[in-house]
Amino acid sequence: MGLIVAGVLLFFVCGCWDQREVETLGLVDGMALERGSRGQIKVTLQMLNSRTISRGAGMAQVQGVKPYQNFSGEGRTVDEALTNLARLIPRRPFFSSLRVIVLGEDLARERDLTELLDFVTRSREVRRNAWFLVSKSPVPRFLDEHTPLEMTPSSEAEAILDKSEASGIYLTTRLADIIRMAADKGASPVAAGLEVTPNAFQAPPDMEARHVMLPEPRQTIAVSGTAVFKGGRLVGWLDERETRGLLWVQGKQGGVIEVPSPGGGTTSLNVIRSRSAVKLDKTGGRPAITIRIDADTVVCETESKLTLTKEGDFAALEAGADRVVQGEVEAALSKALAGYRADIFGFAQVVHRSDPRLWKTVQDTWPDQLPRLPVAVETHVRVTASGLASKPLSALH
């Protein structure tokens, strides 16, 4: 009887067939793809230094030990580059800890995005919520940038993007977003831009000399613009104003609207929430698009003497805000549709979903129709409150 019980218990006690000891793994924090030599792909993995993690990143950097190390390898494909890279790494790369994937601008213009994403799409370890970025700056400048507030440049980029996504100021894209956009027929993927810029704050030289700790970094990591893809390759960029226009169409806009005040100066309106609706209209049997944008805002600062004591006082601000929003949306439409002939707004999906028969007649020539596509923009901005003050301080003098 005892042997039978033991046999049954052994049936349920099984080991992990794919068990891997933590000590044998190298935690990958960031991954970068850039143009290599002789037309190859250069892959760089930013891996955490396990010896410094227990001491803390700040203490490790003070003692002159980086909390990470970058390893690079080249190959015809991403997988071949990683295979060549394995000869340099003492541990097996573990991609489940991956925070950001950075694509160099040169490689993005030369190689098809779907080919570059094939490895991470198939991998069981790479998380779909990792951030995806296109770097305007040379990739090595980002990968080895000094980041006092975060452990690695990859973790700093992640923190910046987390904040940007919550505020709705800049476009942010996760790996799942870029894979979905790349798979949609007629759509043109977009991705957040990354740039290493000079630090606006610089301490006087005599102050830096007295610092015991590390001095202020000379450069910082910043989100910058929006990369636009067409036919799998990078074709250009949207600037900050055009990116805001794209976010309005997506219903993801936040941040602040700067509106000319009737009494002179500028009034800043903080966007509490925004919504958008994109629908198909037909003009002579041809597709046309109507975009309606609604936004609720509050006054957060003003330079004018305009008082906001009655409901009618908000009308002038709302009219000005409507013009600002419409201008941003039209700037994005002009750059993407007429400039790049790229459907970054998802209009193809709107036509396909609303009228499949119409879509069959236009899908083959859709990019050529974009510059002539009629698009009407309706904006409705409401100013719901003036904060704690209904009159500016200048009006009380």
N, C-alpha and C positions, 0 to 999 in steps of 0.2 A: 504493500500500500504506500509506504514511504517513497519507493522508487517512482511510483506513478505520479504522486504529488510533485516530486522534484522534477520529473520530466515536464509536467504541465507548466510549472513555474519557469523553467528554462525556455519554454516556448515564447513566453511574454518578455523575457529579459533579453533584449537584443542591443547590439552596439549601433553606433552611428556609422553607416557605411561610407559617408563622405566626411568623416570627422577630420578637422584640421586644428592642430594646436595653435593657440594664439601667438606663441613665441616664434612660430615659423612664418607668420603673415606680416606683410608690410602694408600699413593702412594708407590708401591712396586718398589724398585730400583734394587734389586738382589734377586735371588732364588737359593738355594743350596739343593742338594739331597745327603745324605750320609747314611752309614750303621747305623741303630739304635740298640736298645737293642732287644734281643730275635728274631733276624732275621727280624725286622721291618725296614721300611724306615723312616729316620729322615729328615723332610723338615724344612728349615730355610728361613724365609723371612726377607730381609733387607729393612726396611721401613723408609721413610724420616720423620724427626721430624719437623712438620710444624711450630713449634714455633721458630725454629732457621733459617728457610729459609729466612725470611724477614730480619734478622740481618746479614746474610751471613755466610757461613760455617767457614771462617777463624776466625771471631770475636767470633763465638759460641765456637770453639775449644779452643781459648785463655781463655775464661771465664769458661772452664771446662765442657761445655755442648756439647755432641756429636750431630751432625746434623742427626743422624740416630739411630735406635734401631733394634736389632735382636730378632726375635721371633721364637721359635722352637717347633715342635710337631711331634709325631710319629704315625705310623699306618701301616697296612698291605699294603695299596696302597697310592699313592700320594694324592688322594682325601680324603681318611680317615685321613691322617696326617693333611691335611689342615682343615678338619672339627674339629679335636681335637685342632688344633692351634687357631681356632676362639674363644675359651673360654678365651684366653689370650690377645686378641687384642681388644682395645676399638673401632676400626673402621673397616669397611669392606675393605679387601684388594682389591686394584685396580691395575690390572696387565697390563694395557695399557702403564704404565710408565716403565715396566720391561726392564732393559738394558742387563743383563747377566744371564745365567743359568749355574751353576757350578755343576758338577757331581763328587762326591768323588771317588777316585781310588778304594777303597775297594768295594763300592757298584757296580761300573762299572764292576768289575770282577765277581760279584756274581749274579746280576740280569740282565735280558734281557733288552737291550736298548729300544726295541719297547714298552715294558710294562711301562718303566719309562717315555717315551715320550707321552704316550696315553693321559694323562690329558692336556698337553700343546698343543697337536695336535688338540684336540676337542674344546679348549677354544676360545671364540670369542674375548677375551680381549688381550691375549698374542700375541705380534707382531712377525711375522716370521723373522724379521730382527734383533731380539735380538741375542747377541753373545752366543755361546755354548762352554763350556770349560770343561776339565777334570783336576781336581786338584791333583798334586802329593803330595802337602803338606796337613796336616790335615785341613779340611774345616774351623774350627773355627779360625785358624790362619789367613786365608785370610779375613774372614768376619769381624774381629775386628782389622785389620791392620791400623796403623796410616798413613793417607794420606794427607799431608799438602797442596798439589797442587789441590786436588779434594775434593768434598764434602763427598764422600763415597768410600770405597774400590771398590764397583761395578762400580762407574763412572770412577775411575782410571783405572780399567781393560778395560773398554770400550774405553777410550782414547788411551791406549797402543795398543789395537787391531785395532782401526781406523788407527793409524799410521802404524802399521805393514802391514795392508791390502794395503795401498797406496804404500808402499815401496817394497812389495814383498819379504821381508826377511824371515818371518815366515809364516807357514800355519795358516790361520784364517778360522773359520767356524761359520756361522750363523745358527740359528735354522732351517731355510728353507733348508740349505745344508744338515744338519744331517738327517732331515726327508726324503729328496729325496734319499740320499745314503742308508738309512735303508730300503727303499721300493724297491730299485733296486735289482732284483734277480741276484745272482752271485757276487755282489759288496760287499766290506768290507768298512764300514764307517771309517772315520778318523776325529779327532777333535784336536784342539789346546790344548796344555798342559799349565797348570798354576802352578807356584811355588812361594813361599815366600822365598826370599833369603836374606842373610846379606847385608846390605848397604855397598858398597865399600868405601864410604866416611864416615869417622868418625872424628868429630872435637876433638881437644885436650880437656881433662877434664876441664882445667882452662878456656878455651874459652866458653864451655857450661855453666859453672857456672855463667858467666857474661851475658848470654843471658836472656833478659826479655821475649822474645817469647818462644814458644816451641822449644826444641832441635831437632837436626837432628834425623829422625827415624832410629832405629837400623836395621830395615829390610825393604825390598821393594818388590813390586809385579812384577813378570817377566813372560813373555811367555817362555815356556821351553818345547821343543820337540813336538812330535806328537803322540797322542794316536791312537792305531790301534785296531779295533774291528773285531771279526769274530764270526759268529753265534750269534750275538747280545751281546756278552760279550767282555770286554777288554782283549786282549791277550798279549799286549806288547807296546813298545814305539820305535819310531824312534828318533835318536839323531839329532843334528843340521845339520850335513853333510848329513845324509840320508834324512832329511826333505827337504834340498835343492835339492836333487835328485828328490824327488817327485814333487816339484814345477817346476823343469825343464820340466818334462813330462807333467804337467798340463799347461805349457806355462805361468806361473805366476811368474817366477823368477825375482828378482831384486837384489838390493844390490851390493856387490863387489866380484869379483873373484881375488883371490891371485894367481899370476902366477910366477913360477921361471923364472928369467930373464937370457938370454944367457950370459950376462956379469957378472953374480953373483947377489945375492940378490933377492929381490922380487918386482914385479910390480903389482900394484892394478888397476884393470879394473872395472869401474863403468858400470853396465848393464843398458842401456837406455831402451831397449825393448827386449822381448824374445817371440818366437813363437814355437809351437810344432805341429807335425802331427803324429798321430798314425794310422797305417793301418794294415789290415789283409793280411798275406801271407799264402800260403799252402805249407806244406812240406810232400809229400807222403800222401795227403789227411788229414793231421792233421793240426791244427791251428798253425800259427807262427806269431809273431808280429814284425813290424819294426817301430822304433821311430826316427823321424827326428827333430832335435832341431836347431833352428837358433837364434842367439843373436847378437845385436849390442852393442858395448861397447866403452868407451873412457878411456884414461889413466888419473887416478886421482892422482897417486903417484908412485914413483919408488925409489929403493935403488941402482940401477945399473947405469953404465955410458953409457948405450945404448942410442944412438941418434935416433931420429925418424924424419928424414928430408926427406926421400924418401918413396914411397909406399912400396918398398920391405923390408924396415926396420920393418914393422909391421908383416911380415910373421912369424918370430920366436915367437913373442908374441901370435899370433893367434893359432899356433900349440900347444903351451903350454896351452893356454886356452881351446882348444879342449880336451886335455888330462884331465884337471882338471874337466871339465863338465862331460865327459864320466865316470870318476871315481866316481863322486857323484851319477850319475844316476845308475850305476852298483851297488853301495853300497845299494841304496834304493831297487833295484830289488832283490838283494840277501837276504836282511833282510825280505822283505815282502813276496816274492814268495817262497823262499826256507826255510826261518826261521819260518814264521807264516802261510804259505800257505793261504795268504790273498790277494785278488785282490783289492788293494787300488788304482790302476791306471785306472780302468774302462775298462780293456781288454775284460771282458765278454760282455759289451755293444758294443764294436767294432766288436766282432765276430757275435753277434746276429744281429746287423744292417747290416753288410756286407754280411753275409751268414746265413740266418735263418735255412736252412736245416742242415748245419754243426753244428750250435749251438744246435739243438735238439739232436744230437748224442753225444755231450760232456757235456751238462749242468748238468747231474746228477753226473758226476765224475769230475767236473771242479776244485774244490779245490785240488783233488789228482793229477791233471795234471799240476798244477802251478809250482812245482819245476822243471819239465822237459820241460816247455814251452820255445821254442826257441824265444829269443828276441834279435834283432839286434838294435844297437844304432848308429845313425849318428849325429855328431855334427859339426856345422858350425858357429864358432864365428868370428865376424869381429871387428877389432879395427878401428874405423872410425876417431878418432881424438886424439891428444896428449894434449889437453887443450891449455893454452896460451903459453906453453913453449915446444919447440921441443927438447931441450937438458936439461938434469938435471944440477943442479948447480955444482955437483961434476965434471962434464965434462968441466967446464969453468975454473977450477983452472990451 
